[in-house]
């Protein structure tokens, strides 16, 4: 028996919103699959924050429709809020509270009964690795620690969808890496995570799907792998061979179906071929038979920042 299709976590259909005579978002449409870790990127002023606020019911759409797990964000706003947690870029921290008091305050605001709150808070602090700091004043914490407390605050309501606006902003490299690991753990728990960020390198490693917005319009939305694969009528492989002192260019160029060979960094070759099912086998077999050692081999992919630059325009608009 076939399974019914899963409801998307986020459905944005022809969303439009203007401030005065300037369109912040115009005819934007995209979907976020439930259980995915979805990146949301765009230049400054592209419409990211307006879209986020519309999704989390803080800014009713002027036109179009937004649904969260099938619920309309305008007509069913209360039910939507029960399903999501929003951590904005700039969040308020009550600095004279301890970590526990701060999270407990929001747990009470979410309506969690007093008898259950201690366990709920303990679980949230465990996920963010802040249990040992529960009695510390918020004012004594670093920026990275405060980010974790803010995330703990969001987690106490056990939301199905997390909306995170620039969660790694201002963090040092270690704090960013640790935050990314927390987000992966939350996805493994079944959470859907929608993360707006300017740190493209980290999103390319972290996310399974991405939406790119520019000047209020969606330029791409879908699997990140589809975005990073170079689209052409050729197959392009990246191959690393050793010893690096040996030049394999002529060997590779003479293979059936090979169009061009570029020798790049030491031991790296970019091989462009006619599309044929045995293309990879031809290259690998020739490399092995020549006595070369294959250190890496794969389809040549572009970086997310390259795709981003291709799809967006520069300048202030």
C-alpha positions as semicolon CSV with decimal commas, in nm:
position;residue;x (nm);y (nm);z (nm)
1;X;0,000;0,000;0,000
2;X;0,149;0,334;-0,102
3;X;0,215;0,594;0,165
4;X;0,034;0,931;0,142
5;X;0,258;1,224;0,045
6;X;0,415;1,399;0,342
7;X;0,296;1,754;0,412
8;X;0,567;2,010;0,347
9;X;0,702;2,188;0,654
10;X;0,684;2,525;0,474
11;X;0,486;2,618;0,163
12;X;0,529;2,973;0,033
13;X;0,304;3,056;-0,264
14;X;0,331;3,388;-0,450
15;X;0,426;3,574;-0,133
16;X;0,449;3,950;-0,182
17;X;0,512;4,229;0,066
18;X;0,603;4,594;0,008
19;X;0,718;4,873;0,235
20;X;0,600;5,195;0,076
21;X;0,689;5,180;-0,292
22;X;0,963;4,919;-0,244
23;X;0,892;4,549;-0,284
24;X;1,072;4,349;-0,014
25;X;0,934;4,019;-0,148
26;X;0,750;3,974;-0,478
27;X;0,577;3,658;-0,606
28;X;0,806;3,433;-0,400
29;X;0,725;3,061;-0,406
30;X;0,916;2,768;-0,257
31;X;0,872;2,461;-0,037
32;X;1,073;2,311;0,247
33;X;1,048;1,936;0,294
34;X;0,965;1,815;0,645
35;X;1,276;1,683;0,821
36;X;1,519;1,874;0,602
37;X;1,792;2,117;0,698
38;X;1,720;2,399;0,456
39;X;1,942;2,700;0,391
40;X;1,797;3,040;0,303
41;X;2,047;3,281;0,148
42;X;2,049;3,612;-0,030
43;X;2,227;3,950;-0,035
44;X;2,146;4,216;0,222
45;X;1,801;4,358;0,151
46;X;1,699;4,056;-0,059
47;X;1,385;3,986;0,146
48;X;1,507;3,713;0,382
49;X;1,389;3,869;0,709
50;X;1,052;3,970;0,560
51;X;1,000;3,612;0,444
52;X;1,102;3,471;0,782
53;X;0,863;3,703;0,965
54;X;0,581;3,599;0,734
55;X;0,649;3,231;0,799
56;X;0,649;3,275;1,176
57;X;0,323;3,479;1,177
58;X;0,484;3,811;1,277
59;X;0,413;3,979;0,943
60;X;0,092;3,887;0,759
61;X;0,148;3,855;0,381
62;X;0,005;4,140;0,176
63;X;-0,047;3,892;-0,106
64;X;0,000;3,521;-0,154
65;X;-0,014;3,246;0,104
66;X;0,221;3,082;0,354
67;X;0,150;2,746;0,518
68;X;0,340;2,566;0,795
69;X;0,266;2,192;0,805
70;X;-0,046;2,269;0,604
71;X;-0,164;2,543;0,844
72;X;-0,234;2,892;0,712
73;X;-0,013;3,146;0,895
74;X;-0,292;3,406;0,899
75;X;-0,608;3,204;0,958
76;X;-0,443;2,950;1,191
77;X;-0,167;3,162;1,344
78;X;-0,205;3,021;1,696
79;X;-0,175;2,662;1,575
80;X;0,127;2,755;1,362
81;X;0,304;2,906;1,664
82;X;0,262;2,580;1,852
83;X;0,458;2,401;1,578
84;X;0,753;2,637;1,532
85;X;1,033;2,809;1,721
86;X;1,190;3,132;1,594
87;X;1,535;3,261;1,690
88;X;1,590;3,605;1,535
89;X;1,928;3,752;1,449
90;X;1,906;4,000;1,738
91;X;1,742;3,848;2,045
92;X;1,682;3,989;2,391
93;X;1,875;3,842;2,681
94;X;1,775;3,916;3,041
95;X;2,127;3,953;3,166
96;X;2,050;3,950;3,541
97;X;1,884;3,609;3,519
98;X;2,066;3,280;3,544
99;X;2,056;3,048;3,245
100;X;1,794;2,830;3,418
101;X;1,579;3,131;3,515
102;X;1,591;3,267;3,161
103;X;1,483;2,941;2,998
104;X;1,227;2,879;3,274
105;X;1,072;3,220;3,208
106;X;1,008;3,129;2,845
107;X;0,892;2,778;2,934
108;X;0,627;2,940;3,154
109;X;0,536;3,178;2,870
110;X;0,486;2,875;2,644
111;X;0,238;2,743;2,902
112;X;0,441;2,443;3,013
113;X;0,311;2,330;3,356
114;X;0,538;2,396;3,653
115;X;0,560;2,024;3,736
116;X;0,705;1,948;3,391
117;X;0,928;2,248;3,343
118;X;1,236;2,122;3,529
119;X;1,260;1,814;3,305
120;X;1,186;2,012;2,988
121;X;1,453;2,271;3,071
122;X;1,706;2,003;3,162
123;X;1,650;1,832;2,826
124;X;1,683;2,158;2,633
125;X;2,005;2,251;2,812
126;X;2,141;1,901;2,751
127;X;2,086;1,932;2,376
128;X;2,275;2,262;2,368
129;X;2,541;2,138;2,614
130;X;2,461;2,412;2,868
131;X;2,369;2,198;3,170
132;X;2,692;2,285;3,351
133;X;2,619;2,659;3,312
134;X;2,255;2,654;3,430
135;X;2,329;2,860;3,744
136;X;2,554;3,116;3,570
137;X;2,428;3,466;3,503
138;X;2,347;3,532;3,138
139;X;2,569;3,843;3,160
140;X;2,873;3,624;3,231
141;X;2,838;3,421;2,912
142;X;3,021;3,465;2,584
143;X;2,833;3,541;2,262
144;X;2,850;3,175;2,164
145;X;2,712;3,062;2,501
146;X;2,430;3,316;2,477
147;X;2,342;3,177;2,134
148;X;2,309;2,833;2,292
149;X;2,086;2,972;2,568
150;X;1,866;3,142;2,307
151;X;1,840;2,812;2,121
152;X;1,751;2,636;2,448
153;X;1,475;2,889;2,496
154;X;1,335;2,798;2,153
155;X;1,361;2,424;2,221
156;X;1,160;2,413;2,544
157;X;0,833;2,410;2,349
158;X;0,959;2,110;2,145
159;X;0,883;2,273;1,806
160;X;0,867;2,069;1,486
161;X;1,013;2,358;1,284
162;X;1,308;2,579;1,383
163;X;1,348;2,915;1,209
164;X;1,698;3,047;1,273
165;X;1,800;3,390;1,144
166;X;2,181;3,419;1,126
167;X;2,241;3,188;1,426
168;X;2,620;3,185;1,371
169;X;2,652;3,564;1,351
170;X;2,941;3,690;1,563
171;X;3,059;3,344;1,668
172;X;3,421;3,234;1,664
173;X;3,513;2,934;1,442
174;X;3,489;2,678;1,724
175;X;3,150;2,808;1,841
176;X;3,021;2,794;1,481
177;X;3,137;2,435;1,437
178;X;2,976;2,331;1,765
179;X;2,651;2,506;1,668
180;X;2,645;2,321;1,337
181;X;2,683;1,990;1,522
182;X;2,388;2,082;1,745
183;X;2,177;2,155;1,436
184;X;2,269;1,819;1,282
185;X;2,166;1,647;1,606
186;X;1,833;1,830;1,604
187;X;1,769;1,724;1,245
188;X;1,846;1,363;1,345
189;X;1,573;1,402;1,611
190;X;1,323;1,478;1,334
191;X;1,322;1,857;1,348
192;X;1,292;2,063;1,032
193;X;1,547;2,344;1,037
194;X;1,520;2,657;0,822
195;X;1,839;2,857;0,859
196;X;1,912;3,199;0,714
197;X;2,284;3,266;0,694
198;X;2,557;3,447;0,502
199;X;2,816;3,177;0,575
200;X;2,787;2,991;0,247
201;X;3,070;2,744;0,302
202;X;2,906;2,609;0,616
203;X;2,561;2,591;0,457
204;X;2,698;2,387;0,166
205;X;2,827;2,126;0,414
206;X;2,530;2,142;0,651
207;X;2,216;2,171;0,437
208;X;2,045;1,918;0,213
209;X;1,842;2,185;0,033
210;X;1,862;2,560;-0,021
211;X;1,661;2,859;-0,139
212;X;1,835;3,161;-0,291
213;X;1,646;3,491;-0,291
214;X;1,756;3,813;-0,460
215;X;1,571;4,143;-0,492
216;X;1,264;3,980;-0,337
217;X;1,244;3,701;-0,594
218;X;1,338;3,334;-0,569
219;X;1,631;3,246;-0,795
220;X;1,660;2,882;-0,693
221;X;1,496;2,642;-0,449
222;X;1,565;2,272;-0,423
223;X;1,830;2,011;-0,338
224;X;2,172;2,162;-0,284
225;X;2,337;1,883;-0,485
226;X;2,137;1,979;-0,794
227;X;2,255;2,338;-0,756
228;X;2,624;2,249;-0,722
229;X;2,644;2,005;-1,015
230;X;2,762;2,189;-1,324
231;X;2,493;2,183;-1,593
232;X;2,632;2,117;-1,941
233;X;2,624;1,868;-2,225
234;X;2,954;1,726;-2,100
235;X;3,069;1,511;-1,811
236;X;3,340;1,675;-1,605
237;X;3,547;1,478;-1,355
238;X;3,802;1,591;-1,099
239;X;4,087;1,344;-1,055
240;X;4,389;1,347;-0,823
241;X;4,676;1,117;-0,917
242;X;5,015;1,039;-0,765
243;X;5,305;1,057;-0,809
244;X;5,242;1,427;-0,862
245;X;5,571;1,458;-1,051
246;X;5,431;1,250;-1,337
247;X;5,225;1,431;-1,601
248;X;4,925;1,218;-1,700
249;X;4,776;1,480;-1,932
250;X;4,863;1,304;-2,261
251;X;4,743;0,967;-2,129
252;X;4,406;1,111;-2,024
253;X;4,366;1,321;-2,338
254;X;4,401;1,012;-2,557
255;X;4,115;0,820;-2,396
256;X;3,789;0,755;-2,585
257;X;3,536;1,034;-2,536
258;X;3,778;1,277;-2,367
259;X;3,735;1,636;-2,491
260;X;3,976;1,835;-2,275
261;X;4,223;1,777;-1,993
262;X;4,337;2,056;-1,760
263;X;4,625;1,995;-1,523
264;X;4,548;2,199;-1,215
265;X;4,712;2,185;-0,874
266;X;4,976;1,921;-0,813
267;X;4,831;1,586;-0,911
268;X;4,487;1,733;-0,995
269;X;4,326;1,697;-1,337
270;X;3,996;1,827;-1,470
271;X;3,874;1,592;-1,742
272;X;3,586;1,689;-1,971
273;X;3,420;1,401;-2,158
274;X;3,136;1,321;-2,391
275;X;2,832;1,194;-2,192
276;X;2,856;0,813;-2,199
277;X;2,769;0,549;-1,936
278;X;3,124;0,408;-1,916
279;X;3,300;0,746;-1,892
280;X;3,412;0,708;-1,531
281;X;3,528;0,350;-1,588
282;X;3,742;0,457;-1,886
283;X;3,929;0,720;-1,683
284;X;3,978;0,508;-1,372
285;X;4,094;0,200;-1,565
286;X;4,351;0,401;-1,762
287;X;4,485;0,567;-1,448
288;X;4,530;0,234;-1,269
289;X;4,686;0,060;-1,569
290;X;4,940;0,342;-1,601
291;X;5,063;0,271;-1,249
292;X;4,922;0,590;-1,103
293;X;4,771;0,602;-0,755
294;X;4,421;0,749;-0,740
295;X;4,385;0,977;-0,439
296;X;4,043;1,117;-0,525
297;X;3,790;1,100;-0,806
298;X;3,447;1,252;-0,850
299;X;3,219;1,472;-1,051
300;X;3,345;1,829;-1,069
301;X;3,113;2,042;-0,857
302;X;3,101;2,414;-0,808
303;X;3,101;2,579;-0,467
304;X;2,784;2,731;-0,322
305;X;2,940;3,077;-0,332
306;X;2,999;3,033;-0,708
307;X;2,634;2,935;-0,762
308;X;2,527;3,226;-0,539
309;X;2,725;3,476;-0,746
310;X;2,581;3,334;-1,069
311;X;2,222;3,371;-0,946
312;X;2,235;3,708;-0,769
313;X;2,322;4,062;-0,866
314;X;2,552;4,304;-0,688
315;X;2,491;4,652;-0,558
316;X;2,232;4,811;-0,335
317;X;1,879;4,813;-0,478
